[in-house]
């Protein structure tokens, strides 16, 4: 689950102020080196381009115009929409990947940390864009990506929060290799599942309850890949509470209930897996070449 920090303007400040606020925060408050920041705008958004190039002073060598696929936000075929402007951080030449807009932009060197959505149009049923009477700004900033930059690590999983959870996952699964990807999945999923249960979602067979059940079962399957066949996932609630309880005190109050819900789900899924494995092994024992 990607942690997104958002702030909004509804009919108040727009592009010039939003861009200035973003730049002042990342360079003034966070003290990020401007030489490591790249900026993109929608290919037709000359207004945003002028603000970045002339107002902020971003050099054209670290600026790119992007197409609709990456830099135009929309809710659907109709409704509010508008161009985007993004800020990327350069993790350095030791990481593979090119700047936004280049052939190898899918690499991990340049990571988007900030997205400004300028909702200035309403698209009607025939696709025509009509200017909104009060354009708005939707700002999104990646909390974990910013944390990685500030802690001078590259991966989100290398930040202090995740390292604590990964070590806890290794402890309960008796895994020595801390780089095993299954530990990352388990660490990510204990947070998502615990937060959902704390907020009132219960594992079920439909809707959001089924989404939660699938996330829990995916974590358990990764435990099985680490040869952990006994219930383990619920034990991580206490570790999560210690790491994030200050930021999310509701979790601390609900941790006993959360652990009980997860343990029950683990035990139920273990029965399903056991029965399924017996059926599979019986089928595999047949001499037929086709299963």
C-alpha positions in Angstrom: 0.0 0.0 0.0 1.5 3.2 -1.2 1.3 6.0 1.4 0.1 9.2 -0.2 0.1 12.6 1.4 -2.4 15.0 -0.2 -3.5 18.6 0.1 -6.0 20.4 -2.0 -7.1 23.8 -3.2 -10.7 24.2 -4.3 -11.2 27.4 -6.3 -8.4 29.2 -4.4 -4.7 29.2 -5.3 -3.8 27.5 -8.6 -0.7 26.7 -10.7 1.7 29.5 -9.7 1.2 29.1 -6.0 0.9 25.3 -6.0 4.2 25.0 -7.9 5.9 27.5 -5.6 4.6 25.7 -2.5 5.9 22.4 -3.8 9.3 23.8 -4.7 9.8 25.7 -1.5 8.9 22.6 0.5 11.3 20.2 -1.2 14.2 22.6 -1.5 13.6 24.8 1.5 12.1 22.6 4.2 13.4 19.2 3.2 16.7 20.8 1.8 16.8 18.5 -1.2 19.5 19.5 -3.7 17.8 21.3 -6.6 20.4 19.8 -9.0 18.9 16.3 -8.3 15.3 17.4 -9.0 13.6 17.0 -12.4 10.3 18.4 -13.5 7.6 17.3 -16.0 4.5 19.0 -17.3 1.7 18.0 -19.7 2.9 18.6 -23.3 0.3 21.3 -24.0 0.5 23.1 -20.6 2.5 26.2 -21.6 1.4 28.0 -18.4 2.9 25.4 -16.1 6.0 25.2 -18.3 6.6 29.0 -18.0 6.2 29.0 -14.3 8.8 26.2 -13.8 11.3 27.5 -16.4 10.9 31.3 -15.9 9.4 31.7 -12.5 11.2 28.9 -10.5 14.2 28.8 -12.7 14.4 25.1 -13.3 16.9 24.5 -16.2 15.5 23.1 -19.4 18.0 20.3 -19.1 16.1 18.9 -16.2 12.6 19.6 -17.6 10.4 17.5 -19.9 7.0 17.8 -21.5 5.0 14.5 -21.3 2.0 13.0 -23.0 -1.5 12.4 -21.9 -0.8 8.9 -20.6 1.5 10.1 -17.9 0.7 13.8 -17.3 -3.1 14.2 -17.7 -5.3 13.1 -14.8 -9.0 12.1 -15.2 -11.6 10.3 -13.1 -13.1 8.5 -16.1 -14.5 9.1 -19.6 -16.3 12.2 -18.3 -16.0 14.6 -15.4 -13.3 16.8 -13.8 -9.8 16.4 -15.3 -6.7 18.3 -16.1 -2.9 18.4 -16.7 -0.3 17.2 -14.2 3.1 18.5 -13.2 5.5 16.1 -11.4 8.8 16.4 -9.5 11.3 13.6 -9.8 14.3 12.9 -7.6 17.6 11.6 -9.1 19.0 8.8 -6.9 22.3 9.0 -8.7 24.2 7.3 -11.5 24.8 4.1 -9.5 21.1 3.3 -10.0 20.0 2.1 -13.5 17.4 4.2 -15.4 17.0 7.4 -17.4 15.2 10.7 -16.7 11.5 11.0 -17.4 10.6 10.9 -21.0 13.7 9.0 -22.0 13.8 5.5 -23.5 14.9 3.9 -20.2 12.6 6.0 -17.9 11.2 2.8 -16.3 14.4 2.3 -14.4 14.7 3.2 -10.7 17.2 6.1 -10.8 14.6 8.9 -11.3 11.6 8.5 -8.9 8.5 10.6 -8.8 8.1 12.2 -5.4 5.5 14.8 -6.1 2.5 15.2 -8.3 0.4 18.4 -8.9 -2.9 17.8 -10.6 -4.4 20.9 -12.1 -8.2 20.2 -12.4 -9.2 22.9 -14.8 -11.6 21.1 -17.2 -14.8 19.2 -17.2 -15.0 16.6 -20.0 -18.5 16.0 -21.4 -20.0 12.9 -22.9 -18.7 13.7 -26.4 -15.1 14.3 -25.1 -15.1 18.1 -25.2 -13.2 19.9 -22.5 -14.9 22.8 -20.8 -13.0 25.1 -18.4 -14.2 24.8 -14.8 -15.5 28.0 -13.2 -13.2 27.3 -10.1 -10.1 25.3 -11.1 -8.6 23.2 -8.3 -5.3 21.6 -7.3 -4.8 18.0 -6.0 -1.4 17.5 -4.6 0.0 14.0 -4.0 3.4 13.3 -2.3 4.8 9.8 -1.7 5.5 9.6 2.0 7.7 6.5 1.8 9.5 7.8 -1.3 10.3 11.0 0.5 11.4 9.0 3.5 13.8 7.0 1.4 15.3 10.2 0.0 15.6 11.8 3.4 17.2 8.6 4.9 19.5 8.3 1.9 18.4 4.9 0.8 16.9 3.9 -2.5 14.1 1.4 -1.8 11.0 2.1 0.2 11.7 -1.2 2.0 15.0 0.2 3.2 13.5 2.9 5.3 13.5 2.5 9.1 9.8 1.6 9.4 10.0 -1.3 7.0 13.3 -2.5 8.2 11.8 -3.0 11.7 8.9 -4.9 10.3 11.1 -7.0 7.9 13.2 -8.0 10.9 10.1 -8.9 12.9 8.8 -10.9 9.9 12.1 -12.8 9.8 11.9 -13.5 13.5 8.4 -15.1 13.4 9.1 -17.0 10.2 12.6 -18.1 11.4 14.2 -16.7 8.2 17.8 -15.7 8.2 18.0 -14.0 4.7 16.6 -10.5 5.4 16.7 -9.8 1.6 14.1 -12.4 0.9 11.2 -10.7 -1.0 8.6 -12.7 0.9 9.6 -10.8 4.1 8.9 -7.5 2.3 5.4 -8.8 1.3 4.6 -9.9 4.8 5.9 -6.6 6.3 3.8 -4.6 3.9 0.7 -6.7 4.3 0.7 -6.8 8.1 0.4 -3.0 8.1 -2.4 -3.0 5.5 -4.4 -5.7 7.1 -4.0 -4.4 10.7 -5.1 -0.9 9.6 -8.1 -2.3 7.7 -9.3 -4.3 10.7 -8.7 -1.4 13.1 -10.9 0.7 10.8 -13.7 -1.8 11.0 -13.2 -4.1 8.0 -13.6 -7.8 8.8 -12.4 -10.7 6.5 -15.3 -12.0 4.4 -16.4 -13.4 1.1 -17.4 -10.2 -0.7 -16.6 -6.6 -1.1 -13.9 -5.0 1.1 -13.9 -8.0 3.4 -12.9 -10.2 0.5 -10.1 -7.8 -0.4 -8.8 -8.0 3.2 -9.1 -11.9 3.2 -7.0 -12.0 0.0 -4.3 -9.8 1.4 -4.1 -11.9 4.5 -3.9 -15.1 2.6 -1.3 -13.8 0.3 0.9 -13.0 3.3 0.3 -16.5 4.7 1.3 -18.1 1.4 4.6 -16.1 1.5 5.0 -17.5 5.0 4.6 -21.0 3.5 7.3 -20.2 0.9 9.6 -19.5 3.9 8.6 -22.9 5.3 6.5 -21.4 8.1 3.5 -23.7 8.4 2.2 -22.6 11.8 0.2 -19.3 12.3 2.7 -16.5 12.5 1.1 -13.4 10.8 -1.0 -12.3 13.8 2.2 -12.1 16.0 3.4 -9.1 14.0 0.5 -6.9 15.2 2.5 -6.1 18.4 5.6 -5.2 16.4 3.5 -3.0 14.1 1.9 -1.3 17.1 5.4 -0.5 18.5 6.5 1.0 15.2 3.4 2.9 14.2 1.4 3.2 17.4 2.4 6.8 18.0 1.2 7.9 14.6 -1.9 5.7 14.7 -3.0 5.3 18.3 -6.2 3.6 17.3 -4.1 0.5 16.4 -2.7 0.4 19.9 -6.2 0.4 21.4 -7.4 -2.3 19.0 -4.3 -4.5 18.7 -5.6 -7.4 20.8 -8.8 -7.6 18.6 -6.7 -7.2 15.4 -4.4 -10.1 16.4 -7.4 -12.3 17.3 -9.1 -11.7 13.9 -5.8 -12.4 12.0 -5.1 -15.6 14.0 -8.6 -16.9 13.4 -8.2 -16.2 9.6 -4.8 -17.9 9.6 -6.2 -21.0 11.3 -9.1 -21.2 8.9 -6.8 -20.8 5.9 -4.4 -23.5 7.2 -7.3 -26.0 7.2 -8.1 -25.0 3.6 -4.5 -25.4 2.5 -4.2 -28.7 4.3 -7.3 -30.1 2.6 -6.3 -28.7 -0.7 -2.8 -30.3 -0.4 -4.3 -33.7 0.4 -6.5 -33.5 -2.7 -3.6 -32.4 -4.9 -1.3 -35.1 -3.5 -3.9 -37.8 -4.2 -4.3 -36.5 -7.7 -0.5 -36.5 -8.3 -0.2 -40.0 -7.0 -2.2 -41.3 -10.0 -0.2 -42.6 -12.9 -1.9 -40.3 -15.4 0.5 -37.9 -17.2 -2.2 -35.2 -17.2 -3.5 -33.4 -14.1 
